[in-house]
Amino acid sequence: MTKERLAIGLAIVAGLLLAFYDSRTDDTGIEVGLILISVVGLSVLAPRRWWLIAALVIVPIPVAEFITRMAAAR
């Protein structure tokens, strides 16, 4: 397995874990710090794909929030 694939897989896992964390807490500062550490740390493994890693870590958070709000609206 290449470092790039490993970084992408870990970015997906980190994004899902951060989305779960976001749904359980209201502490934005800690969450932003975790996002920053995740993106920077994983981008070291795959510097040419930093944009993909950032998207995979960040995008699940608003998606989960949207799904939660749509489910609550029903």
C-alpha positions as CSV (number, residue, x, y, z in Angstrom):
1,M,0.0,0.0,0.0
2,T,1.4,3.4,-0.9
3,K,1.6,6.2,1.5
4,E,-0.8,8.2,-0.6
5,R,-3.6,5.5,-0.3
6,L,-2.9,5.2,3.4
7,A,-3.3,8.9,3.8
8,I,-6.5,9.0,1.9
9,G,-8.0,6.1,3.9
10,L,-7.0,7.7,7.1
11,A,-8.5,11.0,6.0
12,I,-11.8,9.3,5.4
13,V,-11.7,7.7,8.9
14,A,-10.7,11.0,10.4
15,G,-13.5,12.8,8.6
16,L,-16.1,10.3,9.9
17,L,-14.8,10.5,13.4
18,L,-14.8,14.3,13.4
19,A,-18.4,14.3,12.1
20,F,-19.3,12.0,15.0
21,Y,-17.4,14.3,17.4
22,D,-19.2,17.3,16.0
23,S,-22.6,15.8,16.6
24,R,-21.8,15.1,20.2
25,T,-20.1,18.3,21.3
26,D,-20.3,22.1,21.0
27,D,-16.6,22.8,21.5
28,T,-15.6,24.4,18.2
29,G,-12.0,25.3,19.2
30,I,-11.1,21.7,20.0
31,E,-12.7,20.5,16.7
32,V,-10.8,23.1,14.6
33,G,-7.6,22.0,16.3
34,L,-8.3,18.3,15.5
35,I,-9.1,19.2,11.9
36,L,-5.9,21.1,11.5
37,I,-3.8,18.4,13.1
38,S,-5.5,15.7,10.9
39,V,-5.1,17.6,7.7
40,V,-1.5,18.7,8.3
41,G,-0.4,15.3,9.6
42,L,-2.0,13.4,6.7
43,S,-0.8,15.9,4.1
44,V,2.8,15.1,5.2
45,L,2.2,11.5,4.0
46,A,0.8,12.6,0.6
47,P,1.8,16.2,-0.1
48,R,0.7,16.1,-3.7
49,R,-2.9,15.3,-2.6
50,W,-3.2,17.8,0.2
51,W,-6.4,19.2,-1.3
52,L,-8.1,15.7,-1.4
53,I,-7.1,15.0,2.1
54,A,-8.4,18.3,3.4
55,A,-11.7,17.7,1.6
56,L,-12.1,14.2,2.9
57,V,-11.5,15.3,6.5
58,I,-13.7,18.4,6.3
59,V,-16.7,17.5,4.1
60,P,-18.3,14.8,6.3
61,I,-18.9,17.4,9.0
62,P,-21.4,19.6,7.2
63,V,-22.9,16.6,5.4
64,A,-23.6,14.9,8.7
65,E,-25.0,18.2,10.1
66,F,-27.3,18.5,7.0
67,I,-28.6,15.0,7.3
68,T,-29.2,15.4,11.1
69,R,-31.2,18.6,10.5
70,M,-33.2,17.1,7.7
71,A,-34.1,14.1,9.8
72,A,-35.1,16.3,12.7
73,A,-37.3,18.4,10.4
74,R,-39.5,15.4,9.6
